[in-house]
Amino acid sequence: MFAFMLQDKLIDYQRLYSPTATVTLAFPNQSKQALLFWIHQRFLQLQGSKLSINTMNKLVKAYKQLEDAKVRMHTHDYIAADMNIEFTTATKKVHVGFNRPWFELVKRCDWIVD
């Protein structure tokens, strides 16, 4: 649904929203519900709905409920920015290095390329 929103494929978004919302709201995962709320508010805004102060406050609260750093980063960069919502907390990009022990062996290989 996030990708459909970014690509302006709103008909595809509308087709998926109802079953996705039903499943998401049936389980007590606050992070997933918060993301669904963000995405749906952006959809409503694209449909011409204005954001109220109350909705903006709920969006800020929902943002704090997002557990994954990458989800927060993408929500901040692709949804909140388009909705003109700023946060006081800075979002940093998380870079996780690849450090598997076997990869040292791969790096030591002298690959012959013809």
Buried (B, 14 or more C-beta within 10 A) or exposed (E): BBEBBBEEEBEBBEEEBEEBBEEBEEEEBEBBBBBBBBBBBBBEBBEEEEBEEEBBEBBBEBBEBBEEEEBBBBBBEBBBEEBEBEBEEEBEEEEEEEEEEEEEEEEEEEEEEE
